Amino acid sequence: MTLRTLLLASACLIPLLPVAAQAQQRRPQPNPTAREVAGVVSAVEVRGNQRIDADTVRSYMLLQPGDAYDSDRSDRSLRSLFATGLFGDVAIARDGSRLVVSVVENPLVNRVAYEGNRRLTDDTIRPQVQMRARGVFTSQLAQADRQRILDLYARRGRFAARVEPKIIQLDQNRVDVIYEITEGDAALVSRINFVGNASYSDGKLRDVVATREQAFYRPFSSADTFDPDRLSFDRELLRRYYLRNGFADVEPGAASAELTPDRSSFFITYNINEGPRYRFGEISVTSAFPTLDIAALRSRLEIRTGDWYDGDAVERMAQSLADAANLRGFPFVDVQPQVERNRENNTIAITFQVAEAPRVYVERIDINGNVRTQDRVIRREFRLAEGDAFNAAQLRRSRDRIRNLGYFSDVQLTSQPGSAPDRAVVNTNIQERATGEVSVGGGYSTDAGFLADFGLRERNLLGTGVDARLNGTAAQRRSQVDFSVTDPSFMDRNLAVGADLFLVQRNLTNIASYQERRYGFALRAGYEYNERLRQSVSYTLVNRNVFDVQAGASPYILEQAGETLLSQVSQTLTYDARDTIIQPSRGYFLRWGADLAGLGGDVAYLRNRFDGALYLPLERLLGDPDYVLTLSSGFGHLAPFNSRSPYNTSTGAGGERDRIVDRFFLGGENLRGFAIAGVGPRDTSTSDSLGGRMLWTAGAEMRYPLPVPSELGLLGRAFVDAGALTQGPSGPNISNSGAARVGVGVGISWRSPFGLINIDLAKAVAKQSYDVTQIFRFGFGTRF
């Protein structure tokens, strides 16, 4: 470009310069103050923190150095810091381009304590609260824990309880938190009402529910304390009670609880819609298995057409049919009862459909929760093993057997799918409890007099399942010390093995004018053939001493004085089909015992004893499960032979010789209405009982409820006992009638908090003139 051209261009631009300058003046210029306010955060400064690191505070901020300031993000940062619960106060301000965060830290909890709590221990309350020592204190947490403690007391019926958290300031920003508790009185249930119950009285239904009205005779019970969780359980109890008695459409409504103005008691009302009452219609069994004997299954049914409908019985029968099919070689069975209502006739027809269940096998059995008890002790109670067909009935039976060990407070058996569709894993979850016992007791009975008892027992020695016990009893007419050890599964086999050492002394001067002392040992073993049939064998070596024979005793007693050695082998075979051993209500048992003496020792005999009892529930007839009829009988026979005792000169009718300590005695417990040994051969010149070789007994007893609240544990009894004892020594002044003796009477059994108390009043209605009768019998015992 030439110089001339440049000059011309410059001349053209000169007039435009003022216009450009004016335009520059009109364009907005940046304001330095506004830029600083809306600018970038250069730093975040934390003030007031003592324990908490500044970087920890910054980590909760949504604004960081280098971010453009945003008031919304600043507010959210403030809320985020408050939400940590670490601070009692937080403020965020700006200092130029810096962000200043001022915090006031919440104090640390030095300790948490409880005052005024007598009904609930600290160990009971502490797991319910959230505040812990060395944690951060907040007033919100303290108030939440206060409510949790109040709820804990409310569940125990103490709605008048008050809880106040007190804060004690300490140095270094620490506090002690003390909950001052005023427990107040328990809110008891003063009245229970029912609405809609046309078939049963309020009094009857009050016996069904678990909640009880307050009464003076419930000092040891919490059933009269209001518990809201118990109301749902009561509704289920009412529903099942009505279902057992034919009301298949029953609908227990909501239960309402009204607290009195003084907060001391509750009025509870249960609403019930009973519906019609049904009887069983046609009952049938169908099977998907052509080879399964339907007639055999049908014979297992305990329900009949025309009986009142019983929902529990239907469930029991379904399970019974499944068990019967399993025992007949059909492991995969599912029994479903099909119900068909006829509302016109008020009948329910039941069809039990036996169908094939999915084929599932046990893949694995897992056991959890046993810290002390060895796995093998638990596994040997299982009726299932890995590889077996999965059977729900056997699983329930396994659970019951584990519970019956008494080693665990809770046993839960559940199943879950295994590694394949036809595999199942059985999970066993248990909670162990203490199995050691120290017992001290005392009592009185008509037979033994006043007594004191002391015992030590460990039912699960070192977690092996071995039961070891030492027991001592001192009574007016009987004292003993015994030590026993039992392994219920010797070498993990179906074999119970044990040993006993014992010393027993009996004062029989009021019966037969002598005292008796025995000491020795026994070795025993027992085998279960199945769930009901069991046999045990034992060997016993005992030294027996008849001493302190009274001067005016019968000559047949005088000749018995001295020591003899008994070497005896025994066996007991028992078939037990009762529903429970303690206070059974249905089923029966049969027992045969045999003792053979003479393998060494001074005496030789064969002694047999047969016993049996049948329990007949009368609930179907009388409408109450507490009505039970018991029929029992027994027979015993002693056959002595080849006696070598130098003292054994008593001769029976056949010329055999035997010892008084080996004979049977009748009266007292086995024949009420007569004193102990009050029946049988007797020397009428001295009134000494001599015992006999043959014994038989028979009895009938009706157990029935008394018109008192069921939780008192009182049951009435009416009974008739009969029996006879014969084949004692023969000679002058000996009466030995084989006529039957009969006693009738009534009694009361009370399962009191102090032990079992039995009171019997009986009269001998068939007796001999020389028999010793007894009208009143009392027995009391306790352990604590």
Beta strands, then each sheet from edge to edge (+ up, - down):
strand 1: 43-47
strand 2: 87-95
strand 3: 98-105
strand 4: 108-115
strand 5: 162-170
strand 6: 174-182
strand 7: 188-195
strand 8: 251-259
strand 9: 265-273
strand 10: 279-287
strand 11: 333-342
strand 12: 347-356
strand 13: 361-368
strand 14: 408-417
strand 15: 423-432
strand 16: 436-445
strand 17: 449-461
strand 18: 466-475
strand 19: 478-487
strand 20: 496-507
strand 21: 515-528
strand 22: 533-547
strand 23: 562-576
strand 24: 587-597
strand 25: 605-617
strand 26: 628-640
strand 27: 682-683
strand 28: 688-689
strand 29: 694-705
strand 30: 714-726
strand 31: 734-735
strand 32: 741-752
strand 33: 755-766
strand 34: 776-781
sheet 1: 1+ 3+ 2-
sheet 2: 4+ 6+ 5-
sheet 3: 7+ 9+ 8-
sheet 4: 10+ 12+ 11-
sheet 5: 13+ 15+ 14-
sheet 6: 16+ 17- 18+ 19- 20+ 21- 22+ 23- 24+ 25- 26+ 29- 30+ 32- 33+ 34- 16+
sheet 7: 28+ 27- 31+
end
